[in-house]
Amino acid sequence: MIDAQLGVETALKRFERYNPKDRILALDRLLIVLEELGNPHLDLPPVIHVAGTNGKGSTVAFIRAMAEAAGLSVHTSTSPHLVRFNERIRLAGRLIEDDYLVSCLERVEAALLGHRQITHFEAAQAASFLAFHETPADLLILEVGLGGRYDASNVIETAACSVFCPIDLDHQAFLGNTISKIATDKAGILKPGCPAVSAIQGAEAKEALEAEARRVRGHIEFLSPDDIALIGSPLGLWGEHQFANAALAAKALKTANIQCITDEAITQGAASARWPARMQRLSDGPVTALAGGVPVWLDGGHNPHAGRALSAVLDTLDSEESAKRTMLVSAMLDNKDARGFFASLMRPGLKVFTCPIDGNENSFTPDALADAAREAGASAAPYQSFEAAMEAARDAGAERILICGSLYLAGKVLAMNDELPD
């Protein structure tokens, strides 16, 4: 397995030589390569295309679980991965095998003819389209990587349903610095004549989505509180916000006119859905040992909207259990709104222990991240390793530890605790 994984990593690394110097978001480069490959993106199972700022992964997990509960065979395309690149491509319910992934990547590289430019993400998307085209399935759930209009997933020409999760500020350097601009970019996945559904949105995002729907002569239906109320307990994912994600998943499947989706399948899928690093309670292992036996939770949320959802989850945990002194162990990429994230999580006496993301040059230094936490009103201390931050939280009297702030950190934590996503 290790040798096979090295083959995947080697194949991926070769694409670094083709990376464009500008115009990171574009479709023309990928379309040329896909044409060389026989246009596999034009012959796929029915597609449910999922965009948004927060909740995409959870919504994809609910859609998949509900469809599989109805007996359907489901492909999924998600990003980023946590531990292994294979997590991005699930074929008929199973992670893509190493050898097949390498074969797809090699065919994509051959289609570049040695001189064309392509981003790492575009190459991965092209490989996934090959696999989805060649492997039979009833449904493909396609998650947008960044934005929408110029995301590599948006080369498809039709969709059974376009889906919009909650939209908020994130990736401003690429998408714009207002919610309206960001929502307009994400609305670019709308296709003429294809149905669309959306989570409950703020006024700016809703107006932008509706404007784009009018432009393409389409219709977008928004989730209502009544839709959410129809989703009963239990859910497979933690947090009150997950009821809205489950309701959006159910609405997407019904709007896509997937005939075999019954109320029973929706209920079963909502209860069985799993998605790692989204308020995941870690099992006993090396990471939990660092905490000295107190409960350890893991979440990859990294923006203010995600912070508000996490805060609500902690409130729920405290109401269902005896209230516990929760402390955060956090690392974050330096292009994120760290101060806003911590401010949205603020509660009396909050303590944050910051650390770097090993091997990632684009993460906040522990000192800078601690400064951001202090600016938000928390008590914070920097540490030069994840292990040291965990031990400091333990020694400070934590009764619950929440590891948060980055999916990259989350992946390293899962690998360290031997909880590989499957």
QUICOR-V944649 format. One record per residue. RES is the residue in one small letter. PHI is phi in whole degrees, 0 to 359 (none if undefined). PSI is psi in degrees with one decimal (999 if undefined). Layout:
res->(RES & RES)
phi->(PHI & PHI)
psi->(PSI & PSI)
//
This chain:
res->(m & i & d & a & q & l & g & v & e & t & a & l & k & r & f & e & r & y & n & p & k & d & r & i & l & a & l & d & r & l & l & i & v & l & e & e & l & g & n & p & h & l & d & l & p & p & v & i & h & v & a & g & t & n & g & k & g & s & t & v & a & f & i & r & a & m & a & e & a & a & g & l & s & v & h & t & s & t & s & p & h & l & v & r & f & n & e & r & i & r & l & a & g & r & l & i & e & d & d & y & l & v & s & c & l & e & r & v & e & a & a & l & l & g & h & r & q & i & t & h & f & e & a & a & q & a & a & s & f & l & a & f & h & e & t & p & a & d & l & l & i & l & e & v & g & l & g & g & r & y & d & a & s & n & v & i & e & t & a & a & c & s & v & f & c & p & i & d & l & d & h & q & a & f & l & g & n & t & i & s & k & i & a & t & d & k & a & g & i & l & k & p & g & c & p & a & v & s & a & i & q & g & a & e & a & k & e & a & l & e & a & e & a & r & r & v & r & g & h & i & e & f & l & s & p & d & d & i & a & l & i & g & s & p & l & g & l & w & g & e & h & q & f & a & n & a & a & l & a & a & k & a & l & k & t & a & n & i & q & c & i & t & d & e & a & i & t & q & g & a & a & s & a & r & w & p & a & r & m & q & r & l & s & d & g & p & v & t & a & l & a & g & g & v & p & v & w & l & d & g & g & h & n & p & h & a & g & r & a & l & s & a & v & l & d & t & l & d & s & e & e & s & a & k & r & t & m & l & v & s & a & m & l & d & n & k & d & a & r & g & f & f & a & s & l & m & r & p & g & l & k & v & f & t & c & p & i & d & g & n & e & n & s & f & t & p & d & a & l & a & d & a & a & r & e & a & g & a & s & a & a & p & y & q & s & f & e & a & a & m & e & a & a & r & d & a & g & a & e & r & i & l & i & c & g & s & l & y & l & a & g & k & v & l & a & m & n & d & e & l & p & d)
phi->(none & 297 & 298 & 295 & 296 & 298 & 296 & 297 & 297 & 294 & 297 & 292 & 296 & 298 & 286 & 300 & 289 & 259 & 296 & 289 & 274 & 215 & 48 & 298 & 265 & 196 & 246 & 297 & 300 & 292 & 298 & 296 & 293 & 296 & 297 & 297 & 272 & 95 & 55 & 296 & 289 & 265 & 224 & 232 & 298 & 310 & 251 & 253 & 257 & 243 & 237 & 137 & 265 & 232 & 94 & 299 & 299 & 294 & 295 & 301 & 299 & 292 & 300 & 300 & 296 & 293 & 294 & 291 & 295 & 274 & 93 & 274 & 265 & 232 & 269 & 223 & 235 & 226 & 200 & 281 & 275 & 262 & 238 & 242 & 302 & 304 & 301 & 287 & 233 & 247 & 253 & 48 & 95 & 236 & 300 & 302 & 287 & 304 & 297 & 290 & 298 & 299 & 300 & 296 & 296 & 294 & 291 & 296 & 297 & 298 & 290 & 285 & 58 & 79 & 221 & 288 & 265 & 196 & 278 & 303 & 292 & 297 & 298 & 296 & 293 & 298 & 297 & 293 & 297 & 301 & 295 & 293 & 291 & 270 & 248 & 297 & 196 & 268 & 204 & 237 & 257 & 246 & 270 & 292 & 278 & 210 & 73 & 183 & 303 & 249 & 288 & 300 & 291 & 273 & 280 & 295 & 259 & 210 & 215 & 293 & 196 & 263 & 233 & 239 & 282 & 307 & 250 & 211 & 287 & 185 & 52 & 300 & 299 & 261 & 251 & 114 & 256 & 230 & 297 & 299 & 295 & 297 & 295 & 297 & 295 & 295 & 294 & 296 & 279 & 298 & 241 & 305 & 79 & 257 & 288 & 214 & 228 & 219 & 295 & 298 & 241 & 293 & 301 & 297 & 294 & 298 & 297 & 293 & 296 & 294 & 296 & 291 & 298 & 295 & 297 & 264 & 57 & 244 & 224 & 236 & 253 & 263 & 298 & 239 & 304 & 295 & 299 & 293 & 296 & 285 & 276 & 266 & 278 & 271 & 250 & 281 & 240 & 281 & 115 & 299 & 296 & 289 & 296 & 292 & 296 & 295 & 295 & 295 & 298 & 298 & 295 & 297 & 295 & 290 & 292 & 288 & 62 & 281 & 298 & 273 & 281 & 255 & 299 & 294 & 296 & 296 & 295 & 296 & 294 & 300 & 280 & 260 & 300 & 226 & 207 & 294 & 67 & 240 & 42 & 263 & 280 & 287 & 283 & 300 & 181 & 302 & 288 & 294 & 297 & 298 & 275 & 72 & 96 & 282 & 300 & 238 & 246 & 229 & 214 & 271 & 303 & 212 & 220 & 302 & 299 & 295 & 298 & 295 & 295 & 296 & 299 & 295 & 295 & 297 & 299 & 295 & 300 & 292 & 280 & 271 & 246 & 293 & 304 & 241 & 284 & 268 & 237 & 257 & 248 & 221 & 223 & 200 & 293 & 282 & 261 & 259 & 276 & 296 & 300 & 295 & 297 & 291 & 298 & 287 & 261 & 298 & 207 & 305 & 76 & 297 & 240 & 237 & 244 & 263 & 208 & 277 & 261 & 305 & 82 & 243 & 285 & 261 & 263 & 302 & 291 & 305 & 293 & 294 & 291 & 296 & 300 & 297 & 296 & 294 & 299 & 277 & 107 & 268 & 275 & 216 & 218 & 270 & 224 & 269 & 208 & 299 & 300 & 294 & 295 & 298 & 294 & 293 & 297 & 300 & 291 & 279 & 96 & 300 & 255 & 205 & 243 & 249 & 270 & 205 & 110 & 197 & 291 & 292 & 298 & 301 & 297 & 294 & 294 & 297 & 295 & 296 & 270 & 59 & 238 & 286 & 300 & 229)
psi->(-40.4 & -43.9 & -40.5 & -41.7 & -36.2 & -34.9 & -40.9 & -48.6 & -38.3 & -43.7 & -39.9 & -41.0 & -30.0 & -23.5 & -11.7 & -30.4 & -16.9 & 0.6 & 129.1 & 153.5 & -19.2 & -177.9 & 60.1 & -40.1 & 113.8 & 162.0 & -22.1 & -39.7 & -46.3 & -39.2 & -37.0 & -44.2 & -41.8 & -36.7 & -39.6 & -29.4 & -0.3 & 17.9 & 55.9 & -23.7 & -11.6 & -0.8 & 78.5 & 164.4 & 165.5 & 136.0 & 132.3 & 116.0 & 121.5 & 120.7 & 175.0 & 176.8 & -49.1 & 143.1 & 1.6 & -49.9 & -42.8 & -40.9 & -41.9 & -43.5 & -40.7 & -42.9 & -47.4 & -48.2 & -39.5 & -42.8 & -41.0 & -32.8 & -25.4 & 1.7 & 9.7 & 152.8 & 127.1 & 128.9 & 149.5 & 145.3 & 115.7 & 164.4 & 157.6 & 173.8 & 163.2 & -48.1 & -51.7 & 140.7 & -31.2 & -24.3 & -22.1 & -21.5 & 110.6 & 122.1 & 115.7 & 42.1 & -8.0 & 143.9 & 141.4 & 138.7 & 149.2 & -49.2 & -40.4 & -39.1 & -44.3 & -42.4 & -45.0 & -43.6 & -39.3 & -36.3 & -36.1 & -43.7 & -40.7 & -34.8 & -15.7 & -14.8 & 26.8 & -6.9 & -13.8 & 155.1 & 148.6 & 144.4 & 162.7 & -43.8 & -39.3 & -41.5 & -43.2 & -39.5 & -39.1 & -42.5 & -39.3 & -39.2 & -38.2 & -48.5 & -41.2 & -35.2 & -37.0 & -12.4 & 121.3 & 142.6 & 165.1 & -21.0 & 145.3 & 124.2 & 116.2 & 110.9 & 133.5 & 139.1 & -49.7 & 121.2 & -119.2 & -61.8 & -44.7 & 16.4 & 147.9 & -26.3 & -17.2 & 18.1 & -12.9 & 150.3 & -13.1 & 159.4 & 143.1 & -30.8 & 135.7 & 137.9 & 135.2 & 113.3 & 173.7 & 137.2 & 131.3 & -175.8 & 127.1 & 152.9 & 41.1 & -30.9 & -28.3 & -34.4 & -11.9 & 161.1 & 18.0 & 154.7 & -35.6 & -45.8 & -42.7 & -44.6 & -37.2 & -40.7 & -45.5 & -32.5 & -11.3 & -11.2 & -9.3 & 138.4 & 139.8 & 129.3 & -0.6 & 137.7 & 159.2 & 149.4 & 156.0 & 150.5 & 168.5 & 126.5 & 158.4 & 168.2 & -43.6 & -47.2 & -42.5 & -43.8 & -40.8 & -41.4 & -43.5 & -36.7 & -42.6 & -36.7 & -40.4 & -38.8 & -37.4 & 10.6 & 43.4 & -175.1 & 137.8 & 129.6 & 129.0 & 143.7 & 147.1 & 160.9 & -32.5 & -37.6 & -42.6 & -38.1 & -22.6 & -16.1 & 115.5 & 168.6 & 158.7 & 163.5 & 151.8 & -13.0 & 143.4 & 143.5 & 142.5 & -33.4 & -20.7 & -21.4 & -38.4 & -39.8 & -41.1 & -40.8 & -38.4 & -39.3 & -45.7 & -42.1 & -38.1 & -45.0 & -40.5 & -39.1 & -33.0 & -5.1 & 41.0 & 106.3 & -34.9 & 5.8 & 109.5 & 166.7 & -34.4 & -41.6 & -38.3 & -44.1 & -45.5 & -43.9 & -39.9 & -35.9 & -26.0 & -7.6 & 140.0 & 141.0 & 111.7 & 151.4 & 23.0 & 95.3 & 59.7 & 124.5 & 118.4 & 142.3 & 167.7 & 132.0 & -169.6 & -35.5 & -46.5 & -27.9 & -35.3 & -27.8 & -4.1 & 24.4 & -5.1 & 156.7 & 136.2 & 125.4 & 151.7 & 130.4 & 136.5 & 5.5 & 142.9 & 18.5 & 170.1 & -38.4 & -44.5 & -37.1 & -39.5 & -39.2 & -41.2 & -39.4 & -41.7 & -36.7 & -42.5 & -38.3 & -41.6 & -43.7 & -41.6 & -28.3 & -28.0 & -27.0 & 176.5 & 139.3 & 135.4 & 150.0 & 103.0 & 131.1 & 149.1 & 137.3 & 120.7 & 143.2 & 158.6 & 147.1 & 146.5 & 0.7 & 11.8 & 159.5 & 80.3 & -45.1 & -43.2 & -36.9 & -48.9 & -35.8 & -37.2 & -17.0 & 1.1 & 139.5 & 157.5 & 131.9 & 15.4 & 132.5 & 134.6 & 132.0 & 112.4 & 155.1 & 166.9 & 167.2 & 107.0 & 131.0 & 3.1 & 109.8 & -11.5 & 17.8 & 154.6 & 144.9 & 153.1 & -37.3 & -44.4 & -39.0 & -37.0 & -38.8 & -42.3 & -40.5 & -40.1 & -39.2 & -29.0 & -7.2 & 2.4 & 160.8 & 133.7 & 148.0 & 135.3 & 146.0 & 151.9 & 4.1 & 155.6 & -43.3 & -42.8 & -38.3 & -42.2 & -45.2 & -35.2 & -40.6 & -42.6 & -47.8 & -22.2 & -2.1 & 22.6 & 136.8 & -10.1 & 135.9 & 129.6 & 114.9 & 123.3 & 172.2 & -15.6 & 133.8 & -27.3 & -43.5 & -42.3 & -41.6 & -41.7 & -36.6 & -44.2 & -41.2 & -41.7 & -35.1 & 5.0 & 44.7 & 72.4 & 131.2 & 139.0 & 999)
//
